[in-house]
Amino acid sequence: MIHATCHTADNVVCLEFDATPWFNEVDAPSIVDLAKHEWSSAAVASSLERRKGYERLHDLIEYAAKRLQPDSLEDLSWNSFECIVDGPEAMAWLENARPDVVARIRSQNRYQPSEESCFHVEELFGKEATDGVVWC
């Protein structure tokens, strides 16, 4: 399972979901692009929201569209929700299921998280975050 977290810009709605189906179905360039963007993309949530079992994800996106999107009309770069995939889990899953994609990610030399990356969890959120505490 590849965990992902999605939250609205106002942090009213936050949830975790399984992003594995997205990784099973999407093309390699999309996964490489996700890795380049530090495993953050609304596209992951958007592509899963209409599936059975992802009703809460659909509700989050609907809330963001109806309640927050009108506020973003002045700034089109503002996102009404964010989705972050657990990068280490994704890489571990890809090693077994899609090793060709792992090779492409590594060849891009972009998988190294920046110092500000959310994947330096212990530094940014403390030891509790690395012990599995979810901050939603």
PyMOL commands that set and color helices and strands:
alter all, ss='L'
color gray80, all
select helices_A, chain A and resi 20-25+28-36+42-48+55-74+87-97+99-107+121-125+127-130
alter helices_A, ss='H'
color red, helices_A
select strands_A, chain A and resi 3-8+14-18+81-85
alter strands_A, ss='S'
color yellow, strands_A
deselect
rebuild
show_as cartoon
